[in-house]
Amino acid sequence: MSSKIQHKFWKLANYDSFIMQYCPTMYNTVAGVGSFFLFQILIVFLSVYVAYSVFVSAFWFFGFLIALIATFIFYRWMNFLNKLHHGSIKIGIFIIQFFINLIIAFELSIPFCLSLFDQQILFQIYLKTGKTTIGSIEQLWLKPYGLYESWFTEKEGIVILFICVAIIILIFFILTTPYVLIVKNKKLSYTLIKHYYEQNF
């Protein structure tokens, strides 16, 4: 028997719950695909909210609202890609999405890195500008620059760079894996049953 949570994950992965009832061996596999999409949504929300906290910090409610709007936009994009991969997809589209996911992963990772290494970044900014405080506008380029400079410090630079790269790879993995699994699952029983159902009912 399938659980309600599995049904939610199936729906998130754009699999028909009715047809899934005839594919018991795929219950956990498809639920796993849906869980990746859930992680994507959470990462986008947290990344936008952390970015707001890093650059604005005040009025957390507006940060929460902006994060919700950004997450909704990403959800629409995710849903579009989801349906696209359930259909017949060409390798060229998959390659384009690969590079798009790499760019998105890089952008989503920046707020996390800025938040994690805030003290090191502020120190690098101080070395460059001699300022202990920076304005709300100039921090938009000074903080990313401070993060870049922190990668090349003698003692801890390699550690900071390694963690930032690891975050990018992790986010990229979460963004890409569910679509690979969807394509892989086309060879399993769900696709055959779906085609049979569509042709005969």
Backbone bond lengths (Angstrom), bond angles and torsions (degrees), N, CA, C in turn:
res aa  C-N    CA-C-N  psi(-1)  N-CA   C-N-CA  omega(-1)  CA-C   N-CA-C  phi
1 M - - - 1.468 - - 1.526 110.30 -
2 S 1.307 115.27 140.07 1.461 120.46 178.31 1.525 109.94 -89.24
3 S 1.316 116.22 153.63 1.458 121.41 -179.53 1.526 110.07 -98.86
4 K 1.339 115.78 167.16 1.467 120.65 178.93 1.522 111.04 -65.62
5 I 1.334 115.72 -34.50 1.465 119.61 178.80 1.525 110.07 -64.63
6 Q 1.324 117.05 -41.96 1.456 120.50 177.53 1.522 110.86 -60.87
7 H 1.340 116.69 -40.19 1.475 121.19 178.38 1.528 110.64 -60.36
8 K 1.314 116.42 -40.85 1.474 121.01 179.06 1.525 110.26 -63.40
9 F 1.327 116.11 -43.16 1.460 120.01 179.54 1.528 111.15 -67.54
10 W 1.341 117.28 -37.72 1.461 120.50 176.80 1.526 110.81 -60.39
11 K 1.310 115.27 -44.18 1.462 120.60 -179.92 1.526 110.84 -64.21
12 L 1.331 116.54 -40.67 1.458 121.58 179.26 1.530 110.70 -64.28
13 A 1.334 115.67 -32.40 1.462 121.12 178.63 1.522 112.31 -86.99
14 N 1.344 116.41 2.13 1.472 123.08 177.23 1.533 112.68 67.01
15 Y 1.326 115.74 38.11 1.460 121.55 173.45 1.521 108.77 -106.08
16 D 1.327 116.63 139.98 1.457 122.16 -178.99 1.537 110.02 -73.61
17 S 1.333 116.27 121.85 1.474 120.78 -177.02 1.519 112.03 -64.25
18 F 1.335 116.78 -34.42 1.472 120.78 -179.74 1.529 110.49 -63.56
19 I 1.330 116.49 -46.55 1.466 120.77 -179.81 1.525 110.64 -69.77
20 M 1.333 115.94 -34.57 1.461 119.96 -179.81 1.525 111.76 -61.56
21 Q 1.326 117.79 -26.03 1.468 120.74 179.12 1.529 112.01 -61.79
22 Y 1.338 115.51 -22.63 1.464 120.45 179.62 1.537 112.03 -95.62
23 C 1.335 116.09 6.71 1.467 120.62 -179.39 1.534 110.29 -127.27
24 P 1.324 118.09 63.45 1.474 121.00 -174.64 1.526 114.03 -60.32
25 T 1.337 116.46 -27.91 1.462 119.14 -179.50 1.532 111.89 -73.34
26 M 1.338 116.43 -12.01 1.470 120.45 -178.19 1.524 113.08 -103.45
27 Y 1.320 117.78 0.15 1.470 120.97 -176.61 1.525 112.04 -50.61
28 N 1.324 115.42 -56.63 1.470 120.21 -175.82 1.527 112.14 -72.22
29 T 1.328 116.20 -34.43 1.465 120.51 -179.52 1.522 111.21 -61.51
30 V 1.335 115.82 -49.37 1.470 120.99 -178.96 1.526 110.65 -70.61
31 A 1.332 116.89 -36.47 1.465 119.72 176.07 1.522 110.26 -61.45
32 G 1.337 116.28 -35.63 1.460 120.49 176.78 1.522 111.89 -64.09
33 V 1.336 116.88 -37.92 1.466 121.38 176.19 1.529 109.71 -61.88
34 G 1.333 115.37 -45.45 1.461 119.97 179.05 1.514 112.70 -62.89
35 S 1.327 117.01 -35.09 1.467 120.14 179.76 1.527 111.16 -65.79
36 F 1.339 116.95 -33.05 1.468 120.05 175.99 1.527 110.87 -63.56
37 F 1.332 116.30 -39.92 1.463 119.74 177.98 1.532 111.16 -66.36
38 L 1.312 116.38 -35.86 1.462 119.99 176.08 1.527 110.28 -63.65
39 F 1.318 116.85 -43.07 1.463 120.74 177.82 1.526 111.17 -62.20
40 Q 1.326 116.78 -37.79 1.463 120.51 177.44 1.525 110.96 -59.75
41 I 1.312 116.32 -46.83 1.461 121.82 -179.80 1.524 110.77 -61.17
42 L 1.330 116.75 -44.40 1.470 121.07 -179.73 1.529 111.26 -64.79
43 I 1.326 116.97 -40.41 1.465 120.85 -179.45 1.525 110.65 -64.10
44 V 1.329 116.91 -44.08 1.471 120.20 179.50 1.521 110.26 -62.35
45 F 1.326 116.63 -46.26 1.471 120.26 -179.67 1.528 110.57 -60.03
46 L 1.329 116.95 -49.00 1.469 121.03 -177.62 1.525 111.46 -65.75
47 S 1.336 116.93 -39.69 1.457 120.32 -178.92 1.524 111.40 -63.09
48 V 1.330 116.80 -45.04 1.466 120.58 -179.92 1.525 110.35 -66.95
49 Y 1.325 116.32 -41.46 1.466 119.10 -179.63 1.530 111.04 -66.80
50 V 1.334 117.04 -40.75 1.469 120.60 177.89 1.525 110.06 -65.03
51 A 1.334 117.40 -39.19 1.468 120.90 177.34 1.525 110.52 -60.59
52 Y 1.327 116.27 -42.70 1.468 120.37 176.95 1.527 110.35 -61.85
53 S 1.327 116.49 -42.73 1.465 120.73 -179.31 1.523 112.19 -64.71
54 V 1.337 116.34 -37.03 1.459 121.21 -178.47 1.526 111.48 -69.67
55 F 1.340 116.27 -43.30 1.460 119.83 -173.00 1.531 114.20 -96.28
56 V 1.336 117.28 -22.67 1.472 120.24 -177.25 1.519 111.13 -117.85
57 S 1.311 116.79 -53.93 1.472 126.84 177.19 1.531 114.23 71.34
58 A 1.329 118.30 -41.02 1.465 120.39 -178.16 1.533 110.85 -80.91
59 F 1.337 115.38 161.80 1.469 122.23 176.36 1.530 111.00 55.34
60 W 1.325 116.78 64.32 1.460 122.34 -175.91 1.517 112.56 -57.28
61 F 1.348 117.02 -28.01 1.467 119.80 -178.44 1.527 110.86 -61.86
62 F 1.342 116.89 -39.33 1.461 120.07 179.05 1.524 110.96 -67.25
63 G 1.323 115.81 -35.52 1.463 120.16 175.37 1.519 111.29 -62.95
64 F 1.319 115.11 -41.88 1.462 120.99 177.99 1.527 110.36 -62.80
65 L 1.328 116.59 -42.17 1.464 122.04 -178.98 1.530 110.72 -66.83
66 I 1.326 116.52 -44.49 1.466 120.97 178.51 1.521 110.60 -62.38
67 A 1.335 116.09 -40.96 1.465 120.48 178.92 1.530 111.14 -63.77
68 L 1.323 117.00 -37.97 1.466 120.76 177.85 1.525 111.38 -65.17
69 I 1.331 116.43 -43.24 1.462 120.85 179.75 1.529 110.46 -63.69
70 A 1.334 115.82 -45.70 1.467 120.23 179.23 1.527 111.06 -62.69
71 T 1.325 116.36 -38.47 1.467 120.76 179.47 1.520 111.01 -67.03
72 F 1.327 116.80 -38.20 1.471 120.68 178.15 1.527 110.54 -64.26
73 I 1.336 116.49 -43.22 1.470 120.55 178.10 1.528 110.18 -61.76
74 F 1.340 115.61 -44.05 1.462 119.19 178.55 1.521 110.58 -64.26
75 Y 1.335 117.79 -37.94 1.468 121.32 179.26 1.524 110.86 -60.06
76 R 1.326 116.82 -40.11 1.467 120.54 178.40 1.538 110.28 -64.03
77 W 1.334 115.42 -42.05 1.461 120.43 177.26 1.522 110.60 -64.01
78 M 1.325 116.77 -43.81 1.459 122.47 179.10 1.521 110.83 -61.67
79 N 1.319 116.76 -42.25 1.461 121.96 -179.45 1.528 110.91 -65.52
80 F 1.335 115.31 -38.33 1.478 120.08 177.14 1.522 110.77 -62.18
81 L 1.322 116.66 -47.97 1.464 121.14 179.10 1.523 111.20 -63.74
82 N 1.315 115.59 -37.75 1.459 121.69 179.69 1.527 110.41 -58.30
83 K 1.326 116.27 -50.93 1.469 121.10 179.88 1.524 111.08 -65.62
84 L 1.333 115.82 -35.94 1.462 120.34 179.93 1.518 111.01 -62.52
85 H 1.322 117.11 -42.08 1.460 121.27 -177.69 1.525 112.09 -76.38
86 H 1.307 117.68 -21.31 1.472 119.80 175.63 1.524 110.94 -75.15
87 G 1.330 116.31 -21.31 1.457 120.32 175.99 1.517 110.16 -88.13
88 S 1.326 115.86 -160.78 1.460 120.17 177.84 1.524 108.14 -86.97
89 I 1.308 116.40 114.57 1.463 121.44 -175.81 1.525 110.23 -115.11
90 K 1.326 115.39 138.72 1.455 121.05 179.90 1.526 109.80 -89.84
91 I 1.322 115.11 156.52 1.458 121.08 -176.32 1.526 111.53 -63.55
92 G 1.340 116.63 -30.41 1.464 120.64 179.95 1.518 112.02 -62.14
93 I 1.332 116.05 -41.82 1.469 120.94 178.75 1.524 109.92 -64.76
94 F 1.326 116.12 -39.30 1.463 120.48 179.95 1.527 110.70 -64.57
95 I 1.320 117.03 -38.73 1.472 121.25 179.16 1.527 110.47 -66.66
96 I 1.345 116.06 -42.92 1.470 120.38 177.85 1.517 110.36 -60.72
97 Q 1.346 115.76 -43.84 1.470 119.57 179.22 1.528 110.76 -64.03
98 F 1.319 116.90 -34.51 1.467 121.46 178.33 1.531 110.36 -56.18
99 F 1.330 116.23 -47.70 1.465 120.06 -178.73 1.530 111.74 -72.76
100 I 1.329 116.70 -35.18 1.469 120.13 176.23 1.527 110.21 -62.69
101 N 1.334 116.12 -43.54 1.469 120.59 178.41 1.525 111.62 -62.91
102 L 1.328 116.31 -35.00 1.468 120.80 178.61 1.528 110.21 -65.44
103 I 1.330 116.57 -41.91 1.469 121.13 178.27 1.523 110.50 -66.03
104 I 1.339 116.32 -45.26 1.470 120.99 179.91 1.524 110.39 -62.45
105 A 1.335 116.57 -42.24 1.474 121.01 179.32 1.526 110.70 -60.71
106 F 1.326 116.05 -41.61 1.463 120.34 178.74 1.530 110.84 -63.22
107 E 1.326 116.48 -45.32 1.466 120.76 -178.86 1.530 111.93 -66.31
108 L 1.338 116.43 -40.45 1.463 119.67 -179.72 1.522 112.24 -69.99
109 S 1.327 116.70 -27.06 1.469 120.12 -177.64 1.530 112.38 -76.88
110 I 1.331 117.63 -27.11 1.467 121.20 -175.33 1.532 113.02 -56.57
111 P 1.354 119.79 -49.72 1.470 118.74 179.28 1.526 113.29 -58.36
112 F 1.335 117.75 -38.93 1.465 120.50 178.88 1.531 110.94 -63.70
113 C 1.328 115.98 -42.51 1.465 120.08 179.64 1.528 111.02 -67.05
114 L 1.324 117.06 -41.31 1.459 120.93 178.79 1.522 111.33 -62.02
115 S 1.322 115.74 -37.45 1.465 120.20 -179.89 1.528 111.59 -73.78
116 L 1.324 116.46 -41.00 1.472 121.03 -177.66 1.526 112.13 -65.92
117 F 1.325 116.53 -38.77 1.462 120.74 -173.04 1.525 111.59 -114.63
118 D 1.308 115.43 39.93 1.468 121.84 -176.71 1.527 111.86 -59.33
119 Q 1.328 117.55 -45.60 1.463 121.15 -177.35 1.528 111.54 -65.47
120 Q 1.310 117.01 -43.38 1.464 120.59 178.68 1.529 111.04 -64.26
121 I 1.328 115.82 -37.40 1.467 120.70 179.55 1.527 110.56 -66.52
122 L 1.330 116.52 -45.77 1.471 120.44 179.50 1.525 111.26 -62.34
123 F 1.333 116.04 -34.37 1.468 119.53 178.15 1.529 110.62 -66.79
124 Q 1.320 116.87 -41.60 1.463 120.84 178.57 1.535 111.06 -65.68
125 I 1.341 115.84 -37.54 1.463 120.08 177.00 1.528 110.26 -64.85
126 Y 1.323 115.78 -39.57 1.476 120.59 178.35 1.531 110.85 -63.12
127 L 1.333 116.63 -41.50 1.465 120.38 178.94 1.527 111.39 -63.31
128 K 1.338 116.10 -34.07 1.465 120.03 -177.34 1.528 112.27 -81.99
129 T 1.339 116.70 -42.34 1.471 120.78 -171.33 1.522 113.44 -107.79
130 G 1.344 116.25 -21.66 1.466 119.82 -175.54 1.513 112.63 78.40
131 K 1.341 117.31 10.37 1.463 122.01 -178.78 1.523 110.50 -101.68
132 T 1.312 115.19 141.20 1.469 120.14 174.25 1.525 111.13 -94.17
133 T 1.304 117.14 -18.84 1.470 122.49 175.50 1.519 108.44 -130.11
134 I 1.319 116.61 145.52 1.463 121.29 -179.95 1.514 109.86 -127.83
135 G 1.312 116.27 152.98 1.461 121.91 -178.44 1.512 112.34 -71.32
136 S 1.325 114.93 163.27 1.460 121.00 -176.31 1.530 112.74 -67.27
137 I 1.346 116.83 -26.62 1.457 120.09 -179.73 1.530 111.04 -85.35
138 E 1.325 117.04 -47.90 1.463 120.15 -176.17 1.524 113.09 -67.88
139 Q 1.342 117.15 -21.68 1.460 118.95 178.90 1.532 111.80 -68.59
140 L 1.339 116.56 -19.14 1.467 120.79 179.94 1.524 111.46 -61.33
141 W 1.335 117.68 -31.00 1.465 119.48 175.80 1.528 112.88 -110.08
142 L 1.336 116.81 -23.95 1.461 118.74 -179.26 1.526 112.27 -71.55
143 K 1.334 118.07 -39.14 1.465 119.82 -179.56 1.535 112.37 -67.10
144 P 1.340 119.09 -47.02 1.479 117.41 173.56 1.521 112.87 -59.87
145 Y 1.351 116.53 -36.61 1.462 119.81 177.07 1.536 110.53 -65.17
146 G 1.342 116.34 -41.34 1.464 120.50 177.84 1.516 111.75 -62.53
147 L 1.340 116.52 -36.79 1.465 120.25 176.17 1.524 110.09 -64.36
148 Y 1.314 116.28 -44.29 1.473 120.75 178.74 1.526 110.78 -59.47
149 E 1.321 116.54 -45.67 1.463 120.95 -179.38 1.531 111.97 -65.41
150 S 1.328 115.88 -33.35 1.467 119.86 -178.99 1.526 112.11 -66.40
151 W 1.342 116.99 -21.50 1.463 120.25 177.98 1.529 111.96 -66.92
152 F 1.317 116.81 -20.84 1.467 120.25 -172.44 1.533 113.07 -111.57
153 T 1.338 116.30 13.58 1.469 118.88 174.02 1.525 108.94 -71.67
154 E 1.322 116.45 151.99 1.466 121.37 -170.67 1.521 113.87 -63.82
155 K 1.330 117.37 -47.62 1.462 120.31 -169.98 1.530 113.31 -86.20
156 E 1.331 116.48 -54.35 1.467 118.88 -171.36 1.521 113.63 -109.98
157 G 1.327 117.59 3.05 1.461 121.00 -177.28 1.518 113.29 -58.66
158 I 1.332 117.03 -44.54 1.463 121.11 -177.96 1.527 111.09 -65.26
159 V 1.339 116.46 -33.67 1.466 120.53 178.87 1.530 110.10 -68.46
160 I 1.336 116.09 -45.09 1.471 120.98 178.98 1.525 110.12 -61.35
161 L 1.331 116.75 -45.20 1.465 121.17 179.34 1.521 111.02 -62.63
162 F 1.330 116.68 -43.09 1.471 120.98 -179.99 1.523 110.96 -61.20
163 I 1.336 117.51 -43.76 1.470 121.04 -179.54 1.520 110.73 -65.68
164 C 1.334 117.12 -41.72 1.472 120.88 179.14 1.527 111.21 -62.90
165 V 1.317 116.40 -44.09 1.470 120.94 178.48 1.527 110.27 -64.32
166 A 1.339 116.75 -40.01 1.472 121.16 178.74 1.528 110.98 -62.35
167 I 1.331 117.24 -39.27 1.471 121.19 177.98 1.524 110.67 -64.80
168 I 1.347 116.38 -42.53 1.469 120.61 178.35 1.528 110.51 -61.27
169 I 1.330 116.14 -46.45 1.471 120.63 -178.94 1.523 110.89 -63.12
170 L 1.337 117.01 -41.89 1.462 120.92 -179.87 1.528 110.86 -62.53
171 I 1.335 116.83 -46.78 1.468 120.26 179.96 1.526 110.45 -64.97
172 F 1.329 116.68 -41.57 1.466 120.33 177.97 1.523 111.08 -61.19
173 F 1.321 116.61 -41.03 1.462 121.50 178.04 1.530 110.97 -60.67
174 I 1.330 116.64 -44.06 1.467 121.14 -179.42 1.533 111.46 -68.50
175 L 1.332 116.56 -33.69 1.464 120.75 179.19 1.522 112.87 -72.75
176 T 1.325 116.84 -30.43 1.471 121.31 -171.39 1.525 113.70 -98.11
177 T 1.323 117.21 -38.46 1.463 121.86 -171.53 1.529 115.15 -55.47
178 P 1.354 120.54 -45.85 1.466 118.24 -176.30 1.524 113.90 -59.99
179 Y 1.337 117.85 -33.32 1.463 120.60 -179.98 1.519 110.98 -72.04
180 V 1.322 116.22 -34.79 1.465 120.13 174.74 1.527 109.90 -64.01
181 L 1.332 116.41 -41.43 1.464 121.00 180.00 1.522 111.49 -67.19
182 I 1.337 116.89 -37.02 1.467 120.34 178.36 1.524 110.26 -61.70
183 V 1.330 116.28 -45.92 1.466 120.75 178.37 1.528 110.48 -63.58
184 K 1.320 116.34 -41.56 1.465 120.87 179.41 1.529 111.18 -64.46
185 N 1.336 116.68 -37.74 1.471 120.97 -177.49 1.521 113.35 -71.13
186 K 1.326 117.66 -10.68 1.466 120.54 179.23 1.521 111.79 -64.40
187 K 1.335 116.36 -21.00 1.460 121.02 -179.79 1.526 111.85 -84.41
188 L 1.336 117.06 -5.55 1.465 120.82 -176.22 1.524 111.29 -93.47
189 S 1.320 115.99 -178.32 1.464 122.21 -170.66 1.522 114.10 -64.21
190 Y 1.321 118.63 -28.22 1.468 121.46 -177.15 1.526 111.68 -56.55
191 T 1.323 117.27 -45.82 1.464 121.76 -177.93 1.518 111.20 -64.32
192 L 1.327 117.35 -42.51 1.463 121.40 179.41 1.527 111.56 -63.44
193 I 1.329 116.18 -44.82 1.469 120.61 179.84 1.527 110.84 -66.35
194 K 1.324 116.65 -38.83 1.465 120.75 179.68 1.525 110.63 -64.24
195 H 1.325 117.48 -44.88 1.457 121.41 179.05 1.525 110.85 -63.79
196 Y 1.322 116.14 -41.43 1.468 120.08 178.52 1.520 110.62 -63.17
197 Y 1.319 116.92 -43.55 1.472 121.94 -179.83 1.529 110.93 -63.76
198 E 1.334 116.96 -43.08 1.472 121.17 -178.16 1.534 111.80 -67.29
199 Q 1.319 116.56 -32.16 1.470 120.90 -178.55 1.523 113.42 -80.64
200 N 1.321 116.89 -25.74 1.466 119.55 -172.24 1.516 114.27 -112.91
201 F 1.341 118.60 -8.21 1.469 119.53 -177.62 1.517 110.70 -131.26
